[in-house]
Amino acid sequence: MVIVWKEEVYAIAFGVIHKPVDEFADHTLCRLGKWYQTEGKQKYTNINVFRLLDDPHRAVHQNGIQALRLIQDQQLESAIHHLNEMEKASVRVMELLDELSLQIDGRT
């Protein structure tokens, strides 16, 4: 999910692996995004916390990809800013997923 995707961002940022930035999935093509667009929308679209999930999830991807582009351009301060924004958005995604899980469990 989000953690695996971020791990790849950091691996590229630190030169552990090499992958073109253009090959990174946007927020609709990763595992969470695919679930959100299919099963999630079918089952949970009436739950407010589910609907709140899309924006921070998008922000994780946008900021991670932007950070990698900035690293390529040697703009490290700006890249760090975007990595921090990616982390903030990731925390929000995890909070919302936890809350969604609690709401789903409470309904059954």
Jmol script that loads the backbone (N, CA, C; Angstrom):
load data "model"
ATOM      1  N   MET A   1       0.837  -1.189   0.000  1.00  0.00           N
ATOM      2  CA  MET A   1       0.000   0.000   0.000  1.00  0.00           C
ATOM      3  C   MET A   1       0.877   1.245   0.000  1.00  0.00           C
ATOM      4  N   VAL A   2       0.475   2.224   0.773  1.00  0.00           N
ATOM      5  CA  VAL A   2       1.195   3.494   0.811  1.00  0.00           C
ATOM      6  C   VAL A   2       2.622   3.287   1.310  1.00  0.00           C
ATOM      7  N   ILE A   3       2.807   2.417   2.279  1.00  0.00           N
ATOM      8  CA  ILE A   3       4.129   2.207   2.861  1.00  0.00           C
ATOM      9  C   ILE A   3       5.086   1.605   1.829  1.00  0.00           C
ATOM     10  N   VAL A   4       4.627   0.647   1.074  1.00  0.00           N
ATOM     11  CA  VAL A   4       5.459   0.014   0.053  1.00  0.00           C
ATOM     12  C   VAL A   4       5.833   1.031  -1.019  1.00  0.00           C
ATOM     13  N   TRP A   5       4.881   1.842  -1.421  1.00  0.00           N
ATOM     14  CA  TRP A   5       5.133   2.860  -2.445  1.00  0.00           C
ATOM     15  C   TRP A   5       6.169   3.857  -1.946  1.00  0.00           C
ATOM     16  N   LYS A   6       6.027   4.316  -0.705  1.00  0.00           N
ATOM     17  CA  LYS A   6       6.994   5.266  -0.138  1.00  0.00           C
ATOM     18  C   LYS A   6       8.377   4.637  -0.017  1.00  0.00           C
ATOM     19  N   GLU A   7       8.425   3.372   0.328  1.00  0.00           N
ATOM     20  CA  GLU A   7       9.703   2.677   0.434  1.00  0.00           C
ATOM     21  C   GLU A   7      10.454   2.750  -0.897  1.00  0.00           C
ATOM     22  N   GLU A   8       9.739   2.587  -1.982  1.00  0.00           N
ATOM     23  CA  GLU A   8      10.366   2.662  -3.300  1.00  0.00           C
ATOM     24  C   GLU A   8      10.842   4.086  -3.597  1.00  0.00           C
ATOM     25  N   VAL A   9      10.066   5.080  -3.187  1.00  0.00           N
ATOM     26  CA  VAL A   9      10.485   6.476  -3.372  1.00  0.00           C
ATOM     27  C   VAL A   9      11.810   6.706  -2.656  1.00  0.00           C
ATOM     28  N   TYR A  10      11.900   6.268  -1.414  1.00  0.00           N
ATOM     29  CA  TYR A  10      13.130   6.476  -0.650  1.00  0.00           C
ATOM     30  C   TYR A  10      14.290   5.669  -1.227  1.00  0.00           C
ATOM     31  N   ALA A  11      14.034   4.469  -1.697  1.00  0.00           N
ATOM     32  CA  ALA A  11      15.096   3.651  -2.285  1.00  0.00           C
ATOM     33  C   ALA A  11      15.683   4.343  -3.511  1.00  0.00           C
ATOM     34  N   ILE A  12      14.852   4.978  -4.287  1.00  0.00           N
ATOM     35  CA  ILE A  12      15.337   5.712  -5.457  1.00  0.00           C
ATOM     36  C   ILE A  12      16.031   7.000  -5.020  1.00  0.00           C
ATOM     37  N   ALA A  13      15.437   7.685  -4.050  1.00  0.00           N
ATOM     38  CA  ALA A  13      16.029   8.935  -3.567  1.00  0.00           C
ATOM     39  C   ALA A  13      17.444   8.720  -3.037  1.00  0.00           C
ATOM     40  N   PHE A  14      17.680   7.568  -2.398  1.00  0.00           N
ATOM     41  CA  PHE A  14      18.991   7.284  -1.833  1.00  0.00           C
ATOM     42  C   PHE A  14      19.881   6.467  -2.766  1.00  0.00           C
ATOM     43  N   GLY A  15      19.433   6.243  -4.001  1.00  0.00           N
ATOM     44  CA  GLY A  15      20.239   5.560  -4.988  1.00  0.00           C
ATOM     45  C   GLY A  15      20.360   4.064  -4.794  1.00  0.00           C
ATOM     46  N   VAL A  16      19.491   3.481  -3.976  1.00  0.00           N
ATOM     47  CA  VAL A  16      19.526   2.039  -3.736  1.00  0.00           C
ATOM     48  C   VAL A  16      19.032   1.279  -4.959  1.00  0.00           C
ATOM     49  N   ILE A  17      18.010   1.801  -5.594  1.00  0.00           N
ATOM     50  CA  ILE A  17      17.504   1.223  -6.837  1.00  0.00           C
ATOM     51  C   ILE A  17      17.373   2.332  -7.868  1.00  0.00           C
ATOM     52  N   HIS A  18      17.274   1.927  -9.099  1.00  0.00           N
ATOM     53  CA  HIS A  18      17.126   2.899 -10.186  1.00  0.00           C
ATOM     54  C   HIS A  18      15.846   2.571 -10.945  1.00  0.00           C
ATOM     55  N   LYS A  19      15.013   3.560 -11.061  1.00  0.00           N
ATOM     56  CA  LYS A  19      13.749   3.419 -11.775  1.00  0.00           C
ATOM     57  C   LYS A  19      13.364   4.809 -12.260  1.00  0.00           C
ATOM     58  N   PRO A  20      12.947   4.945 -13.486  1.00  0.00           N
ATOM     59  CA  PRO A  20      12.525   6.262 -13.976  1.00  0.00           C
ATOM     60  C   PRO A  20      11.298   6.773 -13.212  1.00  0.00           C
ATOM     61  N   VAL A  21      11.316   8.030 -12.909  1.00  0.00           N
ATOM     62  CA  VAL A  21      10.199   8.646 -12.177  1.00  0.00           C
ATOM     63  C   VAL A  21       8.886   8.451 -12.930  1.00  0.00           C
ATOM     64  N   ASP A  22       8.947   8.471 -14.233  1.00  0.00           N
ATOM     65  CA  ASP A  22       7.734   8.321 -15.036  1.00  0.00           C
ATOM     66  C   ASP A  22       7.071   6.959 -14.873  1.00  0.00           C
ATOM     67  N   GLU A  23       7.799   5.993 -14.322  1.00  0.00           N
ATOM     68  CA  GLU A  23       7.227   4.667 -14.120  1.00  0.00           C
ATOM     69  C   GLU A  23       6.471   4.538 -12.793  1.00  0.00           C
ATOM     70  N   PHE A  24       6.467   5.591 -11.986  1.00  0.00           N
ATOM     71  CA  PHE A  24       5.735   5.540 -10.727  1.00  0.00           C
ATOM     72  C   PHE A  24       4.242   5.668 -10.978  1.00  0.00           C
ATOM     73  N   ALA A  25       3.499   4.802 -10.329  1.00  0.00           N
ATOM     74  CA  ALA A  25       2.038   4.810 -10.473  1.00  0.00           C
ATOM     75  C   ALA A  25       1.451   6.050  -9.813  1.00  0.00           C
ATOM     76  N   ASP A  26       0.428   6.595 -10.441  1.00  0.00           N
ATOM     77  CA  ASP A  26      -0.291   7.671  -9.765  1.00  0.00           C
ATOM     78  C   ASP A  26      -1.208   7.039  -8.715  1.00  0.00           C
ATOM     79  N   HIS A  27      -1.925   7.865  -8.010  1.00  0.00           N
ATOM     80  CA  HIS A  27      -2.703   7.368  -6.871  1.00  0.00           C
ATOM     81  C   HIS A  27      -3.876   6.465  -7.271  1.00  0.00           C
ATOM     82  N   THR A  28      -4.212   6.415  -8.524  1.00  0.00           N
ATOM     83  CA  THR A  28      -5.317   5.540  -8.942  1.00  0.00           C
ATOM     84  C   THR A  28      -4.833   4.169  -9.393  1.00  0.00           C
ATOM     85  N   LEU A  29      -3.518   4.011  -9.567  1.00  0.00           N
ATOM     86  CA  LEU A  29      -2.988   2.772 -10.123  1.00  0.00           C
ATOM     87  C   LEU A  29      -2.235   1.892  -9.119  1.00  0.00           C
ATOM     88  N   CYS A  30      -1.989   2.398  -7.928  1.00  0.00           N
ATOM     89  CA  CYS A  30      -1.351   1.570  -6.907  1.00  0.00           C
ATOM     90  C   CYS A  30      -2.416   0.654  -6.282  1.00  0.00           C
ATOM     91  N   ARG A  31      -1.996  -0.232  -5.404  1.00  0.00           N
ATOM     92  CA  ARG A  31      -2.953  -1.177  -4.804  1.00  0.00           C
ATOM     93  C   ARG A  31      -4.087  -0.468  -4.074  1.00  0.00           C
ATOM     94  N   LEU A  32      -3.738   0.527  -3.262  1.00  0.00           N
ATOM     95  CA  LEU A  32      -4.787   1.247  -2.530  1.00  0.00           C
ATOM     96  C   LEU A  32      -5.704   1.981  -3.501  1.00  0.00           C
ATOM     97  N   GLY A  33      -5.130   2.603  -4.518  1.00  0.00           N
ATOM     98  CA  GLY A  33      -5.934   3.335  -5.493  1.00  0.00           C
ATOM     99  C   GLY A  33      -6.871   2.437  -6.267  1.00  0.00           C
ATOM    100  N   LYS A  34      -6.386   1.278  -6.650  1.00  0.00           N
ATOM    101  CA  LYS A  34      -7.250   0.324  -7.363  1.00  0.00           C
ATOM    102  C   LYS A  34      -8.379  -0.153  -6.466  1.00  0.00           C
ATOM    103  N   TRP A  35      -8.059  -0.451  -5.202  1.00  0.00           N
ATOM    104  CA  TRP A  35      -9.100  -0.863  -4.252  1.00  0.00           C
ATOM    105  C   TRP A  35     -10.117   0.262  -4.068  1.00  0.00           C
ATOM    106  N   TYR A  36      -9.616   1.487  -3.907  1.00  0.00           N
ATOM    107  CA  TYR A  36     -10.486   2.637  -3.687  1.00  0.00           C
ATOM    108  C   TYR A  36     -11.466   2.806  -4.849  1.00  0.00           C
ATOM    109  N   GLN A  37     -10.957   2.680  -6.066  1.00  0.00           N
ATOM    110  CA  GLN A  37     -11.778   2.906  -7.261  1.00  0.00           C
ATOM    111  C   GLN A  37     -12.767   1.776  -7.537  1.00  0.00           C
ATOM    112  N   THR A  38     -12.519   0.584  -7.003  1.00  0.00           N
ATOM    113  CA  THR A  38     -13.375  -0.568  -7.306  1.00  0.00           C
ATOM    114  C   THR A  38     -14.154  -1.006  -6.068  1.00  0.00           C
ATOM    115  N   GLU A  39     -13.611  -1.931  -5.339  1.00  0.00           N
ATOM    116  CA  GLU A  39     -14.298  -2.494  -4.178  1.00  0.00           C
ATOM    117  C   GLU A  39     -14.682  -1.429  -3.153  1.00  0.00           C
ATOM    118  N   GLY A  40     -13.763  -0.517  -2.886  1.00  0.00           N
ATOM    119  CA  GLY A  40     -14.052   0.532  -1.916  1.00  0.00           C
ATOM    120  C   GLY A  40     -15.265   1.350  -2.296  1.00  0.00           C
ATOM    121  N   LYS A  41     -15.305   1.821  -3.538  1.00  0.00           N
ATOM    122  CA  LYS A  41     -16.449   2.631  -3.987  1.00  0.00           C
ATOM    123  C   LYS A  41     -17.742   1.826  -3.996  1.00  0.00           C
ATOM    124  N   GLN A  42     -17.644   0.538  -4.284  1.00  0.00           N
ATOM    125  CA  GLN A  42     -18.844  -0.304  -4.292  1.00  0.00           C
ATOM    126  C   GLN A  42     -19.416  -0.482  -2.892  1.00  0.00           C
ATOM    127  N   LYS A  43     -18.545  -0.583  -1.905  1.00  0.00           N
ATOM    128  CA  LYS A  43     -18.988  -0.918  -0.558  1.00  0.00           C
ATOM    129  C   LYS A  43     -19.098   0.263   0.403  1.00  0.00           C
ATOM    130  N   TYR A  44     -18.209   1.275   0.258  1.00  0.00           N
ATOM    131  CA  TYR A  44     -18.062   2.249   1.338  1.00  0.00           C
ATOM    132  C   TYR A  44     -18.283   3.702   0.941  1.00  0.00           C
ATOM    133  N   THR A  45     -18.778   3.936  -0.243  1.00  0.00           N
ATOM    134  CA  THR A  45     -18.922   5.316  -0.711  1.00  0.00           C
ATOM    135  C   THR A  45     -19.866   6.145   0.160  1.00  0.00           C
ATOM    136  N   ASN A  46     -20.727   5.489   0.913  1.00  0.00           N
ATOM    137  CA  ASN A  46     -21.651   6.215   1.788  1.00  0.00           C
ATOM    138  C   ASN A  46     -21.020   6.577   3.137  1.00  0.00           C
ATOM    139  N   ILE A  47     -19.803   6.162   3.383  1.00  0.00           N
ATOM    140  CA  ILE A  47     -19.113   6.490   4.625  1.00  0.00           C
ATOM    141  C   ILE A  47     -18.207   7.692   4.377  1.00  0.00           C
ATOM    142  N   ASN A  48     -18.415   8.753   5.125  1.00  0.00           N
ATOM    143  CA  ASN A  48     -17.699  10.004   4.910  1.00  0.00           C
ATOM    144  C   ASN A  48     -16.184   9.835   4.968  1.00  0.00           C
ATOM    145  N   VAL A  49     -15.691   9.078   5.931  1.00  0.00           N
ATOM    146  CA  VAL A  49     -14.245   8.918   6.071  1.00  0.00           C
ATOM    147  C   VAL A  49     -13.648   8.257   4.825  1.00  0.00           C
ATOM    148  N   PHE A  50     -14.384   7.398   4.171  1.00  0.00           N
ATOM    149  CA  PHE A  50     -13.910   6.797   2.922  1.00  0.00           C
ATOM    150  C   PHE A  50     -13.716   7.869   1.855  1.00  0.00           C
ATOM    151  N   ARG A  51     -14.677   8.755   1.745  1.00  0.00           N
ATOM    152  CA  ARG A  51     -14.582   9.812   0.732  1.00  0.00           C
ATOM    153  C   ARG A  51     -13.426  10.773   1.011  1.00  0.00           C
ATOM    154  N   LEU A  52     -13.035  10.918   2.267  1.00  0.00           N
ATOM    155  CA  LEU A  52     -11.924  11.809   2.632  1.00  0.00           C
ATOM    156  C   LEU A  52     -10.560  11.226   2.262  1.00  0.00           C
ATOM    157  N   LEU A  53     -10.508   9.960   1.985  1.00  0.00           N
ATOM    158  CA  LEU A  53      -9.259   9.248   1.740  1.00  0.00           C
ATOM    159  C   LEU A  53      -8.565   9.643   0.437  1.00  0.00           C
ATOM    160  N   ASP A  54      -9.304   9.997  -0.565  1.00  0.00           N
ATOM    161  CA  ASP A  54      -8.732  10.227  -1.894  1.00  0.00           C
ATOM    162  C   ASP A  54      -7.731  11.383  -1.923  1.00  0.00           C
ATOM    163  N   ASP A  55      -8.052  12.501  -1.307  1.00  0.00           N
ATOM    164  CA  ASP A  55      -7.165  13.673  -1.383  1.00  0.00           C
ATOM    165  C   ASP A  55      -5.798  13.444  -0.742  1.00  0.00           C
ATOM    166  N   PRO A  56      -5.728  12.959   0.498  1.00  0.00           N
ATOM    167  CA  PRO A  56      -4.387  12.734   1.045  1.00  0.00           C
ATOM    168  C   PRO A  56      -3.633  11.619   0.321  1.00  0.00           C
ATOM    169  N   HIS A  57      -4.354  10.634  -0.188  1.00  0.00           N
ATOM    170  CA  HIS A  57      -3.694   9.575  -0.945  1.00  0.00           C
ATOM    171  C   HIS A  57      -3.074  10.149  -2.219  1.00  0.00           C
ATOM    172  N   ARG A  58      -3.803  11.013  -2.892  1.00  0.00           N
ATOM    173  CA  ARG A  58      -3.276  11.688  -4.077  1.00  0.00           C
ATOM    174  C   ARG A  58      -2.040  12.507  -3.700  1.00  0.00           C
ATOM    175  N   ALA A  59      -2.097  13.185  -2.554  1.00  0.00           N
ATOM    176  CA  ALA A  59      -0.974  14.019  -2.114  1.00  0.00           C
ATOM    177  C   ALA A  59       0.278  13.192  -1.833  1.00  0.00           C
ATOM    178  N   VAL A  60       0.122  11.992  -1.316  1.00  0.00           N
ATOM    179  CA  VAL A  60       1.281  11.107  -1.108  1.00  0.00           C
ATOM    180  C   VAL A  60       2.005  10.903  -2.433  1.00  0.00           C
ATOM    181  N   HIS A  61       1.252  10.527  -3.440  1.00  0.00           N
ATOM    182  CA  HIS A  61       1.845  10.233  -4.740  1.00  0.00           C
ATOM    183  C   HIS A  61       2.424  11.484  -5.398  1.00  0.00           C
ATOM    184  N   GLN A  62       1.668  12.553  -5.403  1.00  0.00           N
ATOM    185  CA  GLN A  62       2.138  13.769  -6.061  1.00  0.00           C
ATOM    186  C   GLN A  62       3.416  14.288  -5.425  1.00  0.00           C
ATOM    187  N   ASN A  63       3.461  14.298  -4.109  1.00  0.00           N
ATOM    188  CA  ASN A  63       4.649  14.817  -3.424  1.00  0.00           C
ATOM    189  C   ASN A  63       5.844  13.886  -3.566  1.00  0.00           C
ATOM    190  N   GLY A  64       5.622  12.586  -3.534  1.00  0.00           N
ATOM    191  CA  GLY A  64       6.722  11.641  -3.718  1.00  0.00           C
ATOM    192  C   GLY A  64       7.347  11.765  -5.097  1.00  0.00           C
ATOM    193  N   ILE A  65       6.497  11.828  -6.095  1.00  0.00           N
ATOM    194  CA  ILE A  65       6.985  11.956  -7.475  1.00  0.00           C
ATOM    195  C   ILE A  65       7.699  13.300  -7.666  1.00  0.00           C
ATOM    196  N   GLN A  66       7.128  14.358  -7.124  1.00  0.00           N
ATOM    197  CA  GLN A  66       7.761  15.676  -7.246  1.00  0.00           C
ATOM    198  C   GLN A  66       9.115  15.691  -6.541  1.00  0.00           C
ATOM    199  N   ALA A  67       9.210  15.049  -5.394  1.00  0.00           N
ATOM    200  CA  ALA A  67      10.486  14.982  -4.682  1.00  0.00           C
ATOM    201  C   ALA A  67      11.549  14.299  -5.533  1.00  0.00           C
ATOM    202  N   LEU A  68      11.179  13.210  -6.177  1.00  0.00           N
ATOM    203  CA  LEU A  68      12.144  12.499  -7.021  1.00  0.00           C
ATOM    204  C   LEU A  68      12.582  13.350  -8.207  1.00  0.00           C
ATOM    205  N   ARG A  69      11.661  14.074  -8.785  1.00  0.00           N
ATOM    206  CA  ARG A  69      12.037  14.969  -9.901  1.00  0.00           C
ATOM    207  C   ARG A  69      13.010  16.046  -9.422  1.00  0.00           C
ATOM    208  N   LEU A  70      12.737  16.571  -8.243  1.00  0.00           N
ATOM    209  CA  LEU A  70      13.607  17.613  -7.701  1.00  0.00           C
ATOM    210  C   LEU A  70      14.990  17.060  -7.348  1.00  0.00           C
ATOM    211  N   ILE A  71      15.034  15.837  -6.856  1.00  0.00           N
ATOM    212  CA  ILE A  71      16.324  15.205  -6.573  1.00  0.00           C
ATOM    213  C   ILE A  71      17.123  15.061  -7.862  1.00  0.00           C
ATOM    214  N   GLN A  72      16.460  14.652  -8.928  1.00  0.00           N
ATOM    215  CA  GLN A  72      17.137  14.543 -10.228  1.00  0.00           C
ATOM    216  C   GLN A  72      17.707  15.886 -10.659  1.00  0.00           C
ATOM    217  N   ASP A  73      16.987  16.956 -10.324  1.00  0.00           N
ATOM    218  CA  ASP A  73      17.426  18.303 -10.700  1.00  0.00           C
ATOM    219  C   ASP A  73      18.351  18.930  -9.660  1.00  0.00           C
ATOM    220  N   GLN A  74      18.778  18.134  -8.663  1.00  0.00           N
ATOM    221  CA  GLN A  74      19.680  18.607  -7.610  1.00  0.00           C
ATOM    222  C   GLN A  74      19.087  19.735  -6.765  1.00  0.00           C
ATOM    223  N   GLN A  75      17.779  19.777  -6.649  1.00  0.00           N
ATOM    224  CA  GLN A  75      17.101  20.769  -5.814  1.00  0.00           C
ATOM    225  C   GLN A  75      16.692  20.086  -4.501  1.00  0.00           C
ATOM    226  N   LEU A  76      17.679  19.813  -3.678  1.00  0.00           N
ATOM    227  CA  LEU A  76      17.477  18.957  -2.512  1.00  0.00           C
ATOM    228  C   LEU A  76      16.595  19.578  -1.435  1.00  0.00           C
ATOM    229  N   GLU A  77      16.703  20.874  -1.203  1.00  0.00           N
ATOM    230  CA  GLU A  77      15.850  21.504  -0.190  1.00  0.00           C
ATOM    231  C   GLU A  77      14.375  21.368  -0.560  1.00  0.00           C
ATOM    232  N   SER A  78      14.067  21.644  -1.792  1.00  0.00           N
ATOM    233  CA  SER A  78      12.676  21.510  -2.249  1.00  0.00           C
ATOM    234  C   SER A  78      12.239  20.060  -2.223  1.00  0.00           C
ATOM    235  N   ALA A  79      13.150  19.148  -2.557  1.00  0.00           N
ATOM    236  CA  ALA A  79      12.825  17.722  -2.517  1.00  0.00           C
ATOM    237  C   ALA A  79      12.478  17.291  -1.100  1.00  0.00           C
ATOM    238  N   ILE A  80      13.259  17.759  -0.135  1.00  0.00           N
ATOM    239  CA  ILE A  80      12.984  17.417   1.267  1.00  0.00           C
ATOM    240  C   ILE A  80      11.623  17.946   1.686  1.00  0.00           C
ATOM    241  N   HIS A  81      11.290  19.139   1.246  1.00  0.00           N
ATOM    242  CA  HIS A  81       9.959  19.686   1.547  1.00  0.00           C
ATOM    243  C   HIS A  81       8.868  18.746   1.042  1.00  0.00           C
ATOM    244  N   HIS A  82       9.006  18.266  -0.180  1.00  0.00           N
ATOM    245  CA  HIS A  82       7.993  17.382  -0.756  1.00  0.00           C
ATOM    246  C   HIS A  82       7.981  16.009  -0.075  1.00  0.00           C
ATOM    247  N   LEU A  83       9.132  15.535   0.348  1.00  0.00           N
ATOM    248  CA  LEU A  83       9.147  14.281   1.109  1.00  0.00           C
ATOM    249  C   LEU A  83       8.417  14.454   2.440  1.00  0.00           C
ATOM    250  N   ASN A  84       8.615  15.605   3.083  1.00  0.00           N
ATOM    251  CA  ASN A  84       7.877  15.881   4.325  1.00  0.00           C
ATOM    252  C   ASN A  84       6.377  15.954   4.081  1.00  0.00           C
ATOM    253  N   GLU A  85       5.987  16.588   2.984  1.00  0.00           N
ATOM    254  CA  GLU A  85       4.560  16.664   2.644  1.00  0.00           C
ATOM    255  C   GLU A  85       4.012  15.274   2.336  1.00  0.00           C
ATOM    256  N   MET A  86       4.806  14.444   1.683  1.00  0.00           N
ATOM    257  CA  MET A  86       4.403  13.067   1.415  1.00  0.00           C
ATOM    258  C   MET A  86       4.157  12.339   2.735  1.00  0.00           C
ATOM    259  N   GLU A  87       5.054  12.541   3.691  1.00  0.00           N
ATOM    260  CA  GLU A  87       4.904  11.881   4.987  1.00  0.00           C
ATOM    261  C   GLU A  87       3.666  12.361   5.733  1.00  0.00           C
ATOM    262  N   LYS A  88       3.416  13.652   5.718  1.00  0.00           N
ATOM    263  CA  LYS A  88       2.216  14.185   6.379  1.00  0.00           C
ATOM    264  C   LYS A  88       0.955  13.584   5.757  1.00  0.00           C
ATOM    265  N   ALA A  89       0.913  13.544   4.443  1.00  0.00           N
ATOM    266  CA  ALA A  89      -0.248  12.983   3.755  1.00  0.00           C
ATOM    267  C   ALA A  89      -0.377  11.494   4.055  1.00  0.00           C
ATOM    268  N   SER A  90       0.748  10.808   4.156  1.00  0.00           N
ATOM    269  CA  SER A  90       0.733   9.383   4.468  1.00  0.00           C
ATOM    270  C   SER A  90       0.159   9.122   5.855  1.00  0.00           C
ATOM    271  N   VAL A  91       0.537   9.946   6.805  1.00  0.00           N
ATOM    272  CA  VAL A  91      -0.024   9.818   8.160  1.00  0.00           C
ATOM    273  C   VAL A  91      -1.536   9.982   8.112  1.00  0.00           C
ATOM    274  N   ARG A  92      -1.983  10.957   7.350  1.00  0.00           N
ATOM    275  CA  ARG A  92      -3.435  11.186   7.234  1.00  0.00           C
ATOM    276  C   ARG A  92      -4.128   9.985   6.583  1.00  0.00           C
ATOM    277  N   VAL A  93      -3.519   9.406   5.548  1.00  0.00           N
ATOM    278  CA  VAL A  93      -4.090   8.217   4.913  1.00  0.00           C
ATOM    279  C   VAL A  93      -4.230   7.101   5.933  1.00  0.00           C
ATOM    280  N   MET A  94      -3.201   6.879   6.723  1.00  0.00           N
ATOM    281  CA  MET A  94      -3.247   5.799   7.715  1.00  0.00           C
ATOM    282  C   MET A  94      -4.312   6.073   8.783  1.00  0.00           C
ATOM    283  N   GLU A  95      -4.433   7.324   9.208  1.00  0.00           N
ATOM    284  CA  GLU A  95      -5.479   7.677  10.175  1.00  0.00           C
ATOM    285  C   GLU A  95      -6.861   7.386   9.605  1.00  0.00           C
ATOM    286  N   LEU A  96      -7.069   7.782   8.356  1.00  0.00           N
ATOM    287  CA  LEU A  96      -8.370   7.571   7.730  1.00  0.00           C
ATOM    288  C   LEU A  96      -8.659   6.084   7.526  1.00  0.00           C
ATOM    289  N   LEU A  97      -7.652   5.327   7.154  1.00  0.00           N
ATOM    290  CA  LEU A  97      -7.854   3.878   6.997  1.00  0.00           C
ATOM    291  C   LEU A  97      -8.189   3.231   8.334  1.00  0.00           C
ATOM    292  N   ASP A  98      -7.515   3.664   9.400  1.00  0.00           N
ATOM    293  CA  ASP A  98      -7.838   3.153  10.736  1.00  0.00           C
ATOM    294  C   ASP A  98      -9.272   3.493  11.117  1.00  0.00           C
ATOM    295  N   GLU A  99      -9.646   4.738  10.873  1.00  0.00           N
ATOM    296  CA  GLU A  99     -11.008   5.171  11.196  1.00  0.00           C
ATOM    297  C   GLU A  99     -12.038   4.414  10.354  1.00  0.00           C
ATOM    298  N   LEU A 100     -11.749   4.218   9.092  1.00  0.00           N
ATOM    299  CA  LEU A 100     -12.650   3.465   8.226  1.00  0.00           C
ATOM    300  C   LEU A 100     -12.804   2.042   8.732  1.00  0.00           C
ATOM    301  N   SER A 101     -11.703   1.440   9.113  1.00  0.00           N
ATOM    302  CA  SER A 101     -11.744   0.082   9.639  1.00  0.00           C
ATOM    303  C   SER A 101     -12.622  -0.003  10.883  1.00  0.00           C
ATOM    304  N   LEU A 102     -12.471   0.971  11.768  1.00  0.00           N
ATOM    305  CA  LEU A 102     -13.304   0.990  12.986  1.00  0.00           C
ATOM    306  C   LEU A 102     -14.780   1.160  12.645  1.00  0.00           C
ATOM    307  N   GLN A 103     -15.074   2.018  11.695  1.00  0.00           N
ATOM    308  CA  GLN A 103     -16.470   2.239  11.312  1.00  0.00           C
ATOM    309  C   GLN A 103     -17.066   0.997  10.649  1.00  0.00           C
ATOM    310  N   ILE A 104     -16.273   0.334   9.829  1.00  0.00           N
ATOM    311  CA  ILE A 104     -16.754  -0.879   9.167  1.00  0.00           C
ATOM    312  C   ILE A 104     -16.998  -1.968  10.200  1.00  0.00           C
ATOM    313  N   ASP A 105     -16.040  -2.150  11.105  1.00  0.00           N
ATOM    314  CA  ASP A 105     -16.181  -3.160  12.155  1.00  0.00           C
ATOM    315  C   ASP A 105     -17.380  -2.865  13.048  1.00  0.00           C
ATOM    316  N   GLY A 106     -17.635  -1.595  13.267  1.00  0.00           N
ATOM    317  CA  GLY A 106     -18.776  -1.204  14.107  1.00  0.00           C
ATOM    318  C   GLY A 106     -20.113  -1.438  13.441  1.00  0.00           C
ATOM    319  N   ARG A 107     -20.123  -1.500  12.119  1.00  0.00           N
ATOM    320  CA  ARG A 107     -21.377  -1.704  11.384  1.00  0.00           C
ATOM    321  C   ARG A 107     -21.748  -3.162  11.289  1.00  0.00           C
ATOM    322  N   THR A 108     -20.782  -4.066  11.419  1.00  0.00           N
ATOM    323  CA  THR A 108     -21.081  -5.483  11.234  1.00  0.00           C
ATOM    324  C   THR A 108     -21.562  -6.135  12.494  1.00  0.00           C
TER     325      THR A 108
END
end "model"
wireframe off; spacefill off
backbone 0.3
color backbone group
